[in-house]
């Protein structure tokens, strides 16, 4: 009959099942897709600066070195010893001095790719200067794409700075970004993958130390009747027993009591575990590379790019600190020139940088020995304004 098929299927013998040779092994390891940290400014700052020693030290090293550079103010004729702009920079506001303001400015630029300076005042030299947090500021573009305002958001409230007039109340300094018209590109974004690797390596090392610095192992089960699989209740009981009594620093060294055919097989460090420290150091070098800091200055081993510490320090100033400080000072000076109505140039004083003393001495010697140059031409090559022309009455 037609229903005999179902009757035979019900009484048929179950098919033979093959037991896997690895079915009696409980492996304590996990794997899955790569998980990267978020790429927004707040998350990058938290993971790359607050939570990473290499990123923290790189930003601090650049910001402090650039903020400590002496600045000179000049126009086409003279270099000013006293000026309202110099007085403003020496004491930009009631809570900060020059070094604190500039360090905050460079720090924001390195962490987010953007830096915003607010001028307090209406006419003439501003009364105060303040560095605003980049993660709270947003650019408001107009119909033609150019910024017409800046919005600063704090605690659900927004303050709007009008950017239509010149000079504007906000000086926006940003890094080059090939795919954004309004915001700059942060070194933290370029180093984000290396930062995740370095942080993950640190967490792995911490987890290993919490486990008494011993690698994981496997529990092998072989029953009395030759069975190689645990029941669900046995498996759950074993997992609970291990998690509660044999994991964590407080359980380090506690002997494990195995019963019912259970056997512990310790696992030694794999080649990938042995190279883990090298991976961490490689990630640290990539972070330093993104910021332009020689790894030797950060104490990262395995770097032989520079012959000695002095050479690495000179390259750090020449290739990282000076280009950044020169660009920021030029933009800041041009913005303040709009407030004063003068054509001012603000730039670092290279003659007062100890790391460049040898290079400047050699340059001064070459220029001084060039007899075919006039005094004004020599001064121009050294970055100095020409000598003032004496009037006939003064001669």
MIPAZA-164352 format. One line per field, with one value per residue (C-alpha): residue number from 0; residue in three letters; x, y, z. Coordinates in steps of 0.1 Angstrom, whole numbers, plus 5000, padded with zeros to 4 digits. Each point is the difference from the previous one (the first is absolute). Layout:
REM MIPAZA-164352
resi (NUM,...)
resn (ALA,...)
X (X,...)
Y (Y,...)
Z (Z,...)
***
This chain:
REM MIPAZA-164352
resi (0,1,2,3,4,5,6,7,8,9,10,11,12,13,14,15,16,17,18,19,20,21,22,23,24,25,26,27,28,29,30,31,32,33,34,35,36,37,38,39,40,41,42,43,44,45,46,47,48,49,50,51,52,53,54,55,56,57,58,59,60,61,62,63,64,65,66,67,68,69,70,71,72,73,74,75,76,77,78,79,80,81,82,83,84,85,86,87,88,89,90,91,92,93,94,95,96,97,98,99,100,101,102,103,104,105,106,107,108,109,110,111,112,113,114,115,116,117,118,119,120,121,122,123,124,125,126,127,128,129,130,131,132,133,134,135,136,137,138,139,140,141,142,143,144,145,146,147,148,149,150,151,152,153,154,155,156,157,158,159,160,161,162,163,164,165,166,167,168,169,170,171,172,173,174,175,176,177,178,179,180,181,182,183,184,185,186,187,188,189,190,191,192,193,194,195,196,197,198,199,200,201,202,203,204,205,206,207,208,209,210,211,212,213,214,215,216,217,218,219,220,221,222,223,224,225,226,227,228,229,230,231,232,233,234,235,236,237,238,239,240,241,242,243,244,245,246,247,248,249,250,251,252,253,254,255,256,257,258,259,260,261,262,263,264,265,266,267,268,269,270,271,272,273,274,275,276,277,278,279,280,281,282,283,284,285,286,287,288,289,290,291,292,293,294,295,296,297,298,299,300,301,302,303,304,305,306,307,308,309,310,311,312,313,314,315,316,317,318,319,320,321,322,323,324,325,326,327,328,329,330,331,332,333,334,335,336,337,338,339,340,341,342,343,344,345,346,347,348,349,350,351,352,353,354,355,356,357,358,359,360,361,362,363,364,365,366,367,368,369,370,371,372,373,374,375,376,377,378,379,380,381,382,383,384,385,386,387,388,389,390,391,392,393,394)
resn (UNK,UNK,UNK,UNK,UNK,UNK,UNK,UNK,UNK,UNK,UNK,UNK,UNK,UNK,UNK,UNK,UNK,UNK,UNK,UNK,UNK,UNK,UNK,UNK,UNK,UNK,UNK,UNK,UNK,UNK,UNK,UNK,UNK,UNK,UNK,UNK,UNK,UNK,UNK,UNK,UNK,UNK,UNK,UNK,UNK,UNK,UNK,UNK,UNK,UNK,UNK,UNK,UNK,UNK,UNK,UNK,UNK,UNK,UNK,UNK,UNK,UNK,UNK,UNK,UNK,UNK,UNK,UNK,UNK,UNK,UNK,UNK,UNK,UNK,UNK,UNK,UNK,UNK,UNK,UNK,UNK,UNK,UNK,UNK,UNK,UNK,UNK,UNK,UNK,UNK,UNK,UNK,UNK,UNK,UNK,UNK,UNK,UNK,UNK,UNK,UNK,UNK,UNK,UNK,UNK,UNK,UNK,UNK,UNK,UNK,UNK,UNK,UNK,UNK,UNK,UNK,UNK,UNK,UNK,UNK,UNK,UNK,UNK,UNK,UNK,UNK,UNK,UNK,UNK,UNK,UNK,UNK,UNK,UNK,UNK,UNK,UNK,UNK,UNK,UNK,UNK,UNK,UNK,UNK,UNK,UNK,UNK,UNK,UNK,UNK,UNK,UNK,UNK,UNK,UNK,UNK,UNK,UNK,UNK,UNK,UNK,UNK,UNK,UNK,UNK,UNK,UNK,UNK,UNK,UNK,UNK,UNK,UNK,UNK,UNK,UNK,UNK,UNK,UNK,UNK,UNK,UNK,UNK,UNK,UNK,UNK,UNK,UNK,UNK,UNK,UNK,UNK,UNK,UNK,UNK,UNK,UNK,UNK,UNK,UNK,UNK,UNK,UNK,UNK,UNK,UNK,UNK,UNK,UNK,UNK,UNK,UNK,UNK,UNK,UNK,UNK,UNK,UNK,UNK,UNK,UNK,UNK,UNK,UNK,UNK,UNK,UNK,UNK,UNK,UNK,UNK,UNK,UNK,UNK,UNK,UNK,UNK,UNK,UNK,UNK,UNK,UNK,UNK,UNK,UNK,UNK,UNK,UNK,UNK,UNK,UNK,UNK,UNK,UNK,UNK,UNK,UNK,UNK,UNK,UNK,UNK,UNK,UNK,UNK,UNK,UNK,UNK,UNK,UNK,UNK,UNK,UNK,UNK,UNK,UNK,UNK,UNK,UNK,UNK,UNK,UNK,UNK,UNK,UNK,UNK,UNK,UNK,UNK,UNK,UNK,UNK,UNK,UNK,UNK,UNK,UNK,UNK,UNK,UNK,UNK,UNK,UNK,UNK,UNK,UNK,UNK,UNK,UNK,UNK,UNK,UNK,UNK,UNK,UNK,UNK,UNK,UNK,UNK,UNK,UNK,UNK,UNK,UNK,UNK,UNK,UNK,UNK,UNK,UNK,UNK,UNK,UNK,UNK,UNK,UNK,UNK,UNK,UNK,UNK,UNK,UNK,UNK,UNK,UNK,UNK,UNK,UNK,UNK,UNK,UNK,UNK,UNK,UNK,UNK,UNK,UNK,UNK,UNK,UNK,UNK,UNK,UNK,UNK,UNK,UNK,UNK,UNK,UNK,UNK,UNK,UNK,UNK,UNK,UNK,UNK,UNK,UNK,UNK,UNK,UNK,UNK,UNK,UNK,UNK,UNK,UNK,UNK,UNK,UNK,UNK,UNK,UNK,UNK,UNK,UNK)
X (5000,5010,5004,5024,5028,4995,4997,5032,5018,4989,5013,5032,5033,5018,5029,5035,5017,5038,5017,5025,5035,5000,4965,5015,5020,4987,5021,5001,5005,4978,5001,4979,5000,5023,4984,5014,4993,4978,5017,4983,5021,4988,5006,5034,5011,4988,5018,5030,5009,4983,5005,5032,5035,5016,4973,4999,5037,5002,4974,5015,5035,4990,4976,5025,5029,4980,4985,5035,5014,5007,4979,5010,4977,5010,4988,5017,5023,5007,4999,4979,5014,4967,4966,4964,4999,5031,4984,4968,5019,5019,4968,4971,4974,4997,5004,5028,5034,5016,5014,4966,4980,5023,5004,4962,4998,5026,4984,4966,5015,5019,4970,4972,5017,4983,5007,4977,5012,4974,5008,4981,4997,4985,5025,5038,5021,4978,4997,5003,5007,4984,5005,4967,4995,5000,4975,4974,5004,4983,5003,4969,5004,4981,4983,5033,5017,5022,4996,4976,5000,5013,4978,5014,4978,5002,4974,4972,5006,5016,5018,5004,5030,4995,5028,4987,5020,5038,5016,4978,4998,5013,5033,4996,5033,4998,5022,4998,4971,4997,4963,4986,4994,4995,5018,5036,5015,5014,5031,4979,4979,5030,5013,4966,5007,5034,4984,4974,5027,5022,4971,4988,5036,5000,4967,5012,5031,4979,4976,5030,5014,4966,5003,5034,5018,4992,4987,4967,4995,4974,4980,4998,4971,5000,4972,5002,4979,5021,4976,5017,4973,4986,4963,4985,4998,5035,5013,4982,5012,5036,4999,4985,5026,5029,4986,4993,5030,5029,4999,5013,5029,4985,4999,5036,5018,4968,5002,4974,4981,4990,4977,4981,5026,5010,5037,5017,5023,5020,5007,5033,5004,4995,5023,4974,5000,5038,4999,4972,5024,5015,4966,4994,5033,4992,4967,5017,5024,4971,4983,5032,5004,4965,5008,5035,5019,5032,4993,5034,4986,4972,5022,4986,5026,5011,5004,5033,4990,5021,5036,4994,4975,5012,4996,4964,4992,5013,4979,4969,5003,5009,4973,4972,5001,5012,4976,4971,5009,5008,4967,4979,5019,4996,4963,4996,5020,4980,4968,5012,5012,4963,4992,5028,4999,5038,5019,5016,5020,5002,5025,5023,5035,5023,5031,4986,4993,5028,4994,5009,5030,5026,4981,4995,5036,5010,4975,5012,5036,4992,4980,5026,5028,4981,5017,4980,4967,4989,4991,4962,5004,5017,4973,4973,5017,5000,4964,5006,4984,5023,5019,4980,5010,5015,4986,5025,4995,5012,5031)
Y (5000,5036,5005,4971,5023,5021,4969,4986,5033,5001,4965,5001,4998,5033,5006,4994,5031,5005,5015,5027,4995,5035,4997,4993,5031,5033,5028,5032,5026,5023,5015,5022,5031,5029,5027,5036,5028,5029,5027,5031,5027,4992,4962,5005,5024,4975,4970,5017,5026,4992,4963,4996,5010,5003,5023,5020,5006,5008,5027,5014,5000,5019,5024,5009,5004,5022,5021,5006,5015,5038,5020,5032,5027,5022,5018,5009,5025,4991,4973,5010,4998,5014,4997,4996,4966,4988,5012,4981,4968,5002,5002,4989,4997,5000,4962,4993,5012,4997,4965,4986,5016,4988,4965,4997,5013,4975,4972,5006,5002,4967,4981,5012,5016,5033,5028,5030,5032,5025,5037,5021,5036,5022,5025,4999,4974,4974,5002,4962,4968,4966,4966,4982,4962,4987,4972,5026,5022,4996,5020,5014,5002,5025,4996,5003,4975,5025,5002,5027,4991,4977,4983,4991,4975,4994,4982,5002,5037,5015,5033,5013,5019,5020,4995,5022,5031,5004,4996,4973,4993,4964,4990,4965,4982,4966,4973,4990,4976,4987,4990,5028,5036,5013,4978,4988,4966,4988,4979,4979,4989,4988,4982,4986,4964,4999,5015,4972,4974,5015,5003,4965,4987,5018,4985,4965,5004,5011,4970,4977,5015,4996,4963,4997,5006,4965,4991,4983,4963,4973,4976,4966,4977,4962,4981,4966,4985,5015,5029,5033,5025,5017,5003,5035,5000,4988,5026,5028,4989,4998,5035,5014,4983,5014,5035,5003,4981,5001,5033,5034,5012,4990,4964,4999,4969,4982,4963,4986,4969,4979,4971,4976,4996,5036,5008,5034,5006,5032,5020,5017,5034,4998,5018,5027,5005,5002,5028,5019,5025,5007,5007,5025,5017,5002,5016,5025,5010,5005,5023,5020,5001,5015,5028,5005,4992,4979,4968,5004,5031,4979,4972,4975,4972,4987,5033,5007,5028,5026,4996,5017,5018,5034,4993,4987,5031,5023,4981,5002,5038,5005,4976,5002,5028,5029,4994,4998,5030,5021,4992,5007,5032,5013,4994,5014,5031,5006,4997,5025,5024,5003,5012,5026,5011,4994,4977,4978,4968,4976,4972,4979,5014,4973,5016,4991,4963,4980,4969,5020,5019,4981,5005,5037,5005,4985,5021,5032,4992,4993,5032,5022,4987,5008,5033,5004,5006,5033,5004,5000,4969,4982,5010,4988,4966,4997,5009,5035,5033,5025,5026,5032,5029,5029,5034,5028,5016,4969,4996)
Z (5000,4997,5037,5003,4990,5032,5021,4987,5005,5036,5009,4979,5018,5005,4976,5013,5014,4997,5031,4993,5013,5013,5016,5034,5002,5014,4985,5020,4972,4980,4965,4979,4979,5006,5022,4995,5023,4988,4979,5014,5018,5035,4996,4984,5027,5027,4984,4984,5026,5033,4997,4980,5014,4966,4986,5033,5000,4963,5003,5032,4985,4969,5017,5028,4976,4976,5028,5015,4967,5003,4976,4983,4985,4971,4970,4968,5017,5036,5026,5030,5035,5014,4985,5011,4982,5019,5033,4991,4992,5033,5020,4977,5027,5038,5004,4975,4990,4966,5004,5014,4972,4972,5015,5000,4965,4987,5019,4985,4965,5005,5016,4977,4970,5009,5024,5008,5016,5012,5002,5026,4990,4973,4987,4999,5018,5017,5038,5004,4980,5008,4985,4995,5000,4965,5008,5010,4969,4967,4967,4985,4962,4979,4966,4982,5023,5019,5038,5011,5037,5028,5025,5035,5018,5038,5021,4974,4994,4969,4995,4965,4988,4968,4975,4973,5008,5001,5023,5015,5038,4993,4985,4986,4995,4984,4985,4964,4993,4964,5004,5022,4991,5036,5025,5003,5001,5034,5004,5024,4970,4981,5030,5011,4989,5017,5032,5001,4995,5028,5024,4993,5006,5033,5010,4990,5021,5030,4996,4999,5032,5016,4992,5018,4967,4989,4965,4996,4997,4991,5021,4983,5009,4995,5017,5016,4973,4972,4994,4990,5005,5032,5005,5001,5038,5004,4976,5017,5034,4988,4985,5032,5021,4980,4998,5037,5015,4975,4981,5011,5020,5034,4988,4987,5011,5013,4991,4977,5010,4970,5002,4978,4972,4997,4993,4998,4970,5004,4968,4996,4984,4962,4976,4997,5038,5000,4974,5017,5016,4966,4986,5028,4994,4963,5007,5023,4972,4976,5025,5004,4962,4996,5023,4986,5033,4997,5020,5017,5018,5014,5012,4975,4995,4966,4982,4984,4976,5017,5012,5033,5022,4990,4963,5006,5021,4972,4974,5023,5001,4964,4985,5025,5025,4978,4970,5024,5021,4969,4983,5032,5009,4964,5000,5035,4991,4968,5019,5027,4973,4989,5035,5002,4964,4996,4978,5027,4997,5030,4998,5022,5009,4986,5017,5034,4994,5018,4978,4969,5015,4979,4967,5007,5009,4967,4981,5017,4992,4963,4996,5019,4977,4969,4990,4969,5020,5014,5036,4992,4978,5028,5025,4976,4996,5038,5003,5014,4989,4982,5020,5006,4976,5019,4993,4990,5034,5018,4979)
***
